[in-house]
Amino acid sequence: MRAGRLASMLGVAVLAVAIGWVGRGWLAPTGQPQASGGSSASKAGPCPGGGQPRYWKARMDPTYVREAPGKSPMGMDLVPVCEDEAGAGAGEVRVSPNIVQSIGVRTARVERRDLSRRVRAVGRVDYDERLVDHVHTKIQGWVERLYVEYEGEMVKRGQPLLEIYSPELVSTQEEFLLAARYRDMTSESPFPDVSEGGSALFDATRRRLELWDIPERDVDRLLETGEVRKSLTLYAPSSGVVTHMMVRKGMEVSPNANLYTIADLSRVWLYADVYEYELPWIKTGQKGSVELSYLPGQSFQGTVTYVYPFLDPKTRTARVRLELPNEDLTLKPDMFANVTIETEVHRNVLAIPDEAVIRSGQRNLVIVVLGEGRFEPRDVEVGIDSGDGWLEVRSGLRDGEEVVTSGQFLIDSESKLREAVQKLLGTGDGDAGHEMPGSRAEE
């Protein structure tokens, strides 16, 4: 029995050795193809379809670029940048949908629309300079009586203002009466020179009184009555309000003294301070709306009559003058007001949102959507700014194209980075381990 058990154990051992030997022979031919397949897989690239990457970059630092795989300064594996990610065309950027969504890219269509602008400014009410009169006397004398005694008083055209005593006026009136009598005495003279001389003397003296602004009715009264008046009455040349008064009773006045300033407030001017970048929108004849903070709900309509051809060097603004009717005298000089000027409408111009433009100071750039995750930075020439979020495009875009309005700064920076890397790869000398522009030297 013991011998039978020993024989069975020996048979199992022999069988196991035989199976192992046969199995080794069967498996050996299959091992070589597997090893060969592993070697083939090691030669395939990490890009889709087994392609080789353009370059390798750090995950956390896109400026760290290498031509071969390795480790970043932070100890992380470099990631490959494939052909489709590097962009197919010059200046073209390809961004994955996940990144587009994560950075919040928004787009808008290039479209044709009417652009206009409401220019808003702060204005100040002032006198209409054409309706301001100054009252002077043309003779020297002394004020005997004042009819208008304070500033702010309303006067009518032809209303007496004051009386002036002038010795020169008295002597001229006496000369006028003598000339009138001499003319009458010589009018029937048989000598033409004598009669004509009397008439010429009379006309010259009368002319002198007229040049002193003596009213014709006063001259006629002087001829009728022969009574010389020692004072001259000055009358208001126009209706309005007395804004300045530089005379008092008993004062000596001369022709160069401004006695009264009278302003007609039935029409006023308003000066609006407009910034220089808004001046191209302003033209004479445009309508403007004026509102006062202390009269809510009430507006006044005016017209732009003049744009001053110079700027204020301190505020960098230009004065724009509007004319407004003011029959009820609601608008008073030196009032401040809010002005809104309706400008000309530019019709059917190519326009994009203002936020789509990247301004560098030397160029205006937009990011154009090409589709399938591809974007293209493009220079454009912009025109007028409507002030409500739209810009005119004069060149660089076509109607219907799509531009990025949010997140374009990140796409633009990625475009510049990849452009620098592509220039490097195109001019590299093939030396392994050379330093690339934008990359950091390993320590």
LOKEDREN-363503 format. One line per 2 residues: number of its first residue (from 1); for each residue x negated, y, z negated of C-alpha. Coordinates in nm, 2 decimals. Layout:
<pts>
NUM	X/Y/Z ~ ... $
</pts>
This chain:
<pts>
1	0.00/0.00/0.00 ~ -0.28/0.23/-0.08 $
3	-0.44/0.14/0.25 ~ -0.12/0.23/0.44 $
5	-0.10/0.57/0.28 ~ -0.46/0.65/0.36 $
7	-0.40/0.55/0.72 ~ -0.10/0.78/0.76 $
9	-0.29/1.08/0.62 ~ -0.58/1.01/0.85 $
11	-0.33/1.00/1.15 ~ -0.18/1.34/1.05 $
13	-0.52/1.50/1.03 ~ -0.62/1.37/1.37 $
15	-0.29/1.49/1.52 ~ -0.35/1.85/1.38 $
17	-0.70/1.87/1.52 ~ -0.57/1.75/1.86 $
19	-0.29/2.01/1.86 ~ -0.53/2.29/1.77 $
21	-0.77/2.20/2.04 ~ -0.50/2.18/2.30 $
23	-0.34/2.51/2.18 ~ -0.67/2.69/2.21 $
25	-0.70/2.58/2.56 ~ -0.35/2.70/2.64 $
27	-0.38/3.03/2.47 ~ -0.72/3.13/2.59 $
29	-0.61/3.20/2.95 ~ -0.33/3.42/2.82 $
31	-0.56/3.62/2.59 ~ -0.76/3.77/2.87 $
33	-0.47/3.94/3.05 ~ -0.36/4.08/2.72 $
35	-0.70/4.23/2.66 ~ -0.70/4.35/3.02 $
37	-0.36/4.52/2.97 ~ -0.49/4.69/2.65 $
39	-0.78/4.83/2.84 ~ -0.55/4.96/3.11 $
41	-0.33/5.12/2.85 ~ -0.63/5.30/2.70 $
43	-0.71/5.45/3.03 ~ -0.35/5.60/3.09 $
45	-0.30/5.96/2.98 ~ -0.06/6.08/2.71 $
47	0.15/6.29/2.95 ~ 0.47/6.16/3.11 $
49	0.40/5.91/3.38 ~ 0.05/5.84/3.23 $
51	-0.09/6.17/3.35 ~ -0.39/6.35/3.20 $
53	-0.34/6.67/3.01 ~ -0.47/7.01/3.13 $
55	-0.63/7.07/2.79 ~ -0.58/7.00/2.41 $
57	-0.49/7.26/2.15 ~ -0.43/7.28/1.77 $
59	-0.08/7.24/1.64 ~ -0.10/7.53/1.41 $
61	-0.34/7.75/1.60 ~ -0.28/7.78/1.98 $
63	-0.60/7.98/2.03 ~ -0.81/7.67/1.93 $
65	-0.84/7.50/2.27 ~ -1.06/7.20/2.38 $
67	-1.10/6.99/2.69 ~ -1.10/6.66/2.50 $
69	-0.90/6.52/2.21 ~ -1.03/6.57/1.86 $
71	-0.96/6.74/1.53 ~ -0.87/7.10/1.46 $
73	-1.04/7.30/1.18 ~ -0.74/7.21/0.96 $
75	-0.81/6.84/1.01 ~ -0.51/6.77/1.24 $
77	-0.52/6.59/1.57 ~ -0.52/6.81/1.88 $
79	-0.21/6.78/2.09 ~ -0.22/6.76/2.47 $
81	-0.08/7.03/2.70 ~ 0.05/6.86/3.02 $
83	0.09/7.01/3.37 ~ 0.46/7.08/3.33 $
85	0.40/7.26/3.00 ~ 0.12/7.47/3.14 $
87	0.33/7.61/3.42 ~ 0.35/7.53/3.79 $
89	0.29/7.88/3.93 ~ 0.06/8.17/3.85 $
91	0.19/8.36/3.55 ~ 0.48/8.12/3.51 $
93	0.56/7.98/3.17 ~ 0.75/7.66/3.09 $
95	0.91/7.64/2.75 ~ 1.09/7.34/2.61 $
97	1.47/7.37/2.53 ~ 1.40/7.31/2.16 $
99	1.16/7.60/2.15 ~ 1.40/7.82/2.35 $
101	1.67/7.75/2.09 ~ 1.45/7.79/1.79 $
103	1.32/8.14/1.89 ~ 1.67/8.26/1.97 $
105	1.63/8.34/2.34 ~ 1.92/8.53/2.49 $
107	1.96/8.63/2.85 ~ 2.16/8.88/3.06 $
109	2.23/8.92/3.43 ~ 2.09/9.20/3.65 $
111	2.40/9.38/3.78 ~ 2.52/9.69/3.96 $
113	2.71/9.94/3.75 ~ 2.78/10.31/3.71 $
115	2.55/10.49/3.47 ~ 2.62/10.81/3.29 $
117	2.50/10.97/2.97 ~ 2.66/11.18/2.70 $
119	2.40/11.43/2.58 ~ 2.46/11.52/2.22 $
121	2.28/11.81/2.06 ~ 2.31/12.07/1.79 $
123	2.41/12.42/1.91 ~ 2.43/12.77/1.77 $
125	2.69/13.03/1.87 ~ 2.56/13.37/1.98 $
127	2.68/13.69/2.15 ~ 2.72/13.71/2.52 $
129	2.44/13.94/2.60 ~ 2.63/14.09/2.90 $
131	2.91/14.21/2.66 ~ 2.68/14.39/2.42 $
133	2.67/14.77/2.44 ~ 2.44/15.02/2.26 $
135	2.55/15.37/2.18 ~ 2.29/15.65/2.22 $
137	2.31/16.02/2.24 ~ 2.13/16.21/2.51 $
139	2.09/16.52/2.31 ~ 1.92/16.60/1.98 $
141	2.15/16.70/1.69 ~ 2.30/16.63/1.35 $
143	2.59/16.41/1.27 ~ 2.88/16.61/1.14 $
145	3.16/16.35/1.13 ~ 3.19/15.97/1.15 $
147	3.50/15.80/1.28 ~ 3.36/15.45/1.25 $
149	3.19/15.41/0.92 ~ 3.09/15.05/0.87 $
151	2.97/14.74/1.05 ~ 3.22/14.47/1.14 $
153	3.49/14.73/1.23 ~ 3.69/14.66/1.55 $
155	3.69/14.94/1.81 ~ 3.87/15.00/2.14 $
157	3.73/15.13/2.45 ~ 3.74/15.52/2.45 $
159	3.79/15.53/2.07 ~ 3.59/15.82/1.91 $
161	3.29/15.71/1.71 ~ 3.12/16.03/1.57 $
163	3.07/16.40/1.63 ~ 2.72/16.56/1.67 $
165	2.63/16.92/1.63 ~ 2.36/17.03/1.88 $
167	2.23/17.39/1.94 ~ 2.12/17.28/2.28 $
169	2.47/17.17/2.36 ~ 2.61/17.51/2.25 $
171	2.37/17.71/2.46 ~ 2.45/17.49/2.77 $
173	2.82/17.55/2.72 ~ 2.76/17.93/2.71 $
175	2.55/17.91/3.02 ~ 2.83/17.71/3.19 $
177	3.08/17.98/3.11 ~ 2.85/18.25/3.24 $
179	2.79/18.05/3.56 ~ 3.17/18.02/3.60 $
181	3.22/18.40/3.57 ~ 2.92/18.47/3.81 $
183	3.07/18.23/4.07 ~ 3.40/18.41/4.05 $
185	3.24/18.75/4.09 ~ 3.03/18.65/4.39 $
187	3.28/18.43/4.56 ~ 3.41/18.73/4.77 $
189	3.06/18.88/4.84 ~ 3.00/18.95/5.21 $
191	2.66/18.80/5.17 ~ 2.66/18.42/5.21 $
193	2.34/18.38/5.01 ~ 2.50/18.55/4.71 $
195	2.82/18.36/4.72 ~ 2.64/18.03/4.77 $
197	2.40/18.11/4.49 ~ 2.68/18.16/4.24 $
199	2.84/17.83/4.34 ~ 2.51/17.64/4.32 $
201	2.44/17.78/3.97 ~ 2.79/17.67/3.85 $
203	2.75/17.32/3.99 ~ 2.40/17.28/3.84 $
205	2.52/17.38/3.49 ~ 2.83/17.15/3.51 $
207	2.61/16.87/3.63 ~ 2.39/16.91/3.32 $
209	2.69/16.87/3.10 ~ 2.80/16.55/3.28 $
211	2.45/16.40/3.25 ~ 2.49/16.45/2.87 $
213	2.81/16.23/2.89 ~ 3.04/16.52/2.82 $
215	3.38/16.40/2.92 ~ 3.53/16.57/3.22 $
217	3.84/16.66/3.03 ~ 3.62/16.85/2.77 $
219	3.46/17.04/3.06 ~ 3.79/17.13/3.20 $
221	3.92/17.24/2.86 ~ 3.61/17.46/2.82 $
223	3.68/17.63/3.15 ~ 4.05/17.69/3.06 $
225	4.00/17.81/2.71 ~ 3.65/17.96/2.72 $
227	3.60/17.83/2.37 ~ 3.26/17.68/2.30 $
229	3.25/17.38/2.08 ~ 2.95/17.33/1.86 $
231	2.99/16.95/1.83 ~ 2.99/16.67/2.08 $
233	3.22/16.36/2.03 ~ 3.08/16.02/2.13 $
235	3.33/15.75/2.24 ~ 3.31/15.37/2.24 $
237	3.20/15.24/2.58 ~ 3.38/14.91/2.54 $
239	3.61/14.72/2.31 ~ 3.46/14.49/2.05 $
241	3.32/14.47/1.70 ~ 3.04/14.69/1.56 $
243	2.75/14.46/1.48 ~ 2.49/14.72/1.39 $
245	2.53/15.08/1.26 ~ 2.22/15.30/1.22 $
247	2.38/15.64/1.16 ~ 2.52/15.82/0.86 $
249	2.68/16.16/0.81 ~ 2.43/16.44/0.81 $
251	2.15/16.24/0.98 ~ 1.94/16.39/1.25 $
253	1.97/16.19/1.57 ~ 1.77/16.19/1.89 $
255	1.81/16.02/2.23 ~ 1.59/15.72/2.14 $
257	1.80/15.63/1.83 ~ 2.04/15.34/1.86 $
259	2.35/15.46/1.67 ~ 2.59/15.17/1.72 $
261	2.58/14.82/1.87 ~ 2.92/14.70/1.99 $
263	2.97/14.33/2.10 ~ 3.28/14.19/2.27 $
265	3.35/13.85/2.12 ~ 3.62/13.74/2.36 $
267	3.36/13.53/2.52 ~ 3.05/13.38/2.35 $
269	2.74/13.19/2.43 ~ 2.63/12.87/2.27 $
271	2.26/12.76/2.27 ~ 2.22/12.38/2.26 $
273	1.87/12.23/2.19 ~ 1.82/11.94/2.42 $
275	1.52/11.71/2.41 ~ 1.29/11.70/2.71 $
277	1.37/11.34/2.80 ~ 1.74/11.43/2.84 $
279	1.68/11.73/3.06 ~ 1.70/11.54/3.39 $
281	2.07/11.48/3.31 ~ 2.15/11.84/3.25 $
283	2.28/12.06/3.54 ~ 2.46/12.39/3.56 $
285	2.84/12.36/3.60 ~ 2.87/12.06/3.37 $
287	3.14/12.06/3.10 ~ 3.07/12.05/2.74 $
289	3.27/11.99/2.43 ~ 3.20/12.18/2.11 $
291	3.31/12.07/1.76 ~ 3.27/12.24/1.42 $
293	3.22/12.04/1.11 ~ 3.45/12.27/0.92 $
295	3.73/12.25/1.18 ~ 3.78/11.87/1.21 $
297	3.99/11.75/1.49 ~ 3.95/12.07/1.69 $
299	3.72/12.11/1.99 ~ 3.63/12.39/2.23 $
301	3.55/12.35/2.59 ~ 3.27/12.53/2.77 $
303	3.06/12.52/3.08 ~ 2.68/12.49/3.12 $
305	2.57/12.82/3.28 ~ 2.19/12.81/3.24 $
307	1.90/12.57/3.16 ~ 1.60/12.77/3.03 $
309	1.28/12.68/3.22 ~ 1.06/12.64/2.91 $
311	1.04/12.44/2.59 ~ 1.00/12.53/2.22 $
313	0.65/12.40/2.14 ~ 0.75/12.32/1.78 $
315	1.06/12.12/1.84 ~ 0.99/12.00/2.20 $
317	1.34/12.10/2.30 ~ 1.48/12.32/2.57 $
319	1.77/12.56/2.54 ~ 2.08/12.50/2.73 $
321	2.34/12.78/2.74 ~ 2.71/12.72/2.75 $
323	2.98/12.98/2.79 ~ 3.31/12.95/2.59 $
325	3.62/13.16/2.58 ~ 3.69/13.30/2.23 $
327	4.01/13.51/2.25 ~ 4.12/13.43/1.90 $
329	3.76/13.50/1.76 ~ 3.74/13.15/1.60 $
331	3.38/13.11/1.71 ~ 3.15/13.35/1.53 $
333	2.79/13.42/1.61 ~ 2.53/13.21/1.42 $
335	2.78/12.93/1.36 ~ 2.63/12.58/1.40 $
337	2.82/12.33/1.62 ~ 2.79/11.98/1.76 $
339	2.77/11.98/2.14 ~ 2.85/11.69/2.37 $
341	2.77/11.75/2.74 ~ 2.93/11.52/3.00 $
343	2.66/11.45/3.27 ~ 2.68/11.34/3.62 $
345	2.77/10.97/3.69 ~ 2.51/10.77/3.89 $
347	2.71/10.52/4.08 ~ 2.63/10.16/4.18 $
349	2.28/10.14/4.05 ~ 2.09/9.82/3.96 $
351	2.08/9.80/3.58 ~ 1.96/9.58/3.30 $
353	1.99/9.60/2.92 ~ 1.74/9.83/2.76 $
355	1.63/9.56/2.52 ~ 1.51/9.34/2.81 $
357	1.22/9.58/2.89 ~ 0.88/9.53/2.72 $
359	0.70/9.87/2.72 ~ 0.32/9.86/2.68 $
361	0.26/10.23/2.75 ~ 0.11/10.15/3.09 $
363	0.36/9.91/3.24 ~ 0.72/9.80/3.20 $
365	0.77/9.42/3.19 ~ 1.07/9.19/3.19 $
367	1.08/8.81/3.15 ~ 1.28/8.66/3.44 $
369	1.46/8.32/3.39 ~ 1.37/8.08/3.67 $
371	1.57/7.78/3.54 ~ 1.47/7.44/3.40 $
373	1.29/7.60/3.11 ~ 1.07/7.82/3.34 $
375	1.01/8.19/3.29 ~ 0.82/8.45/3.48 $
377	0.68/8.79/3.35 ~ 0.74/9.06/3.61 $
379	0.66/9.43/3.63 ~ 0.95/9.66/3.70 $
381	1.00/10.03/3.77 ~ 1.27/10.18/3.56 $
383	1.48/10.49/3.62 ~ 1.74/10.68/3.42 $
385	1.84/10.57/3.07 ~ 2.21/10.59/3.00 $
387	2.16/10.61/2.62 ~ 2.41/10.33/2.56 $
389	2.18/10.03/2.61 ~ 2.14/10.03/2.99 $
391	1.84/10.12/3.21 ~ 1.83/10.17/3.59 $
393	1.59/9.94/3.78 ~ 1.44/10.09/4.09 $
395	1.22/9.80/4.19 ~ 1.10/9.46/4.07 $
397	1.44/9.28/4.03 ~ 1.73/9.17/4.25 $
399	2.10/9.17/4.18 ~ 2.21/8.86/4.01 $
401	1.88/8.76/3.86 ~ 1.87/8.66/3.49 $
403	1.64/8.83/3.24 ~ 1.55/8.76/2.87 $
405	1.69/9.01/2.62 ~ 1.58/8.85/2.30 $
407	1.26/8.65/2.22 ~ 1.08/8.78/2.53 $
409	0.78/8.90/2.32 ~ 0.70/8.54/2.22 $
411	0.73/8.42/2.58 ~ 0.51/8.71/2.70 $
413	0.24/8.63/2.45 ~ 0.25/8.26/2.55 $
415	0.22/8.36/2.92 ~ -0.09/8.57/2.85 $
417	-0.24/8.29/2.64 ~ -0.19/8.03/2.91 $
419	-0.31/8.26/3.18 ~ -0.64/8.30/2.99 $
421	-0.67/7.93/2.95 ~ -0.60/7.86/3.32 $
423	-0.86/8.11/3.42 ~ -1.11/7.94/3.20 $
425	-1.03/7.59/3.33 ~ -1.06/7.72/3.69 $
427	-1.41/7.87/3.63 ~ -1.55/7.61/3.38 $
429	-1.89/7.45/3.46 ~ -1.79/7.10/3.34 $
431	-2.02/7.09/3.03 ~ -1.86/6.90/2.75 $
433	-1.85/7.10/2.43 ~ -1.88/7.45/2.59 $
435	-1.69/7.73/2.41 ~ -1.37/7.86/2.58 $
437	-1.22/8.21/2.56 ~ -0.97/8.23/2.28 $
439	-1.11/7.92/2.11 ~ -1.30/7.92/1.78 $
441	-1.64/7.77/1.73 ~ -1.66/7.46/1.52 $
443	-1.87/7.50/1.21 $
</pts>
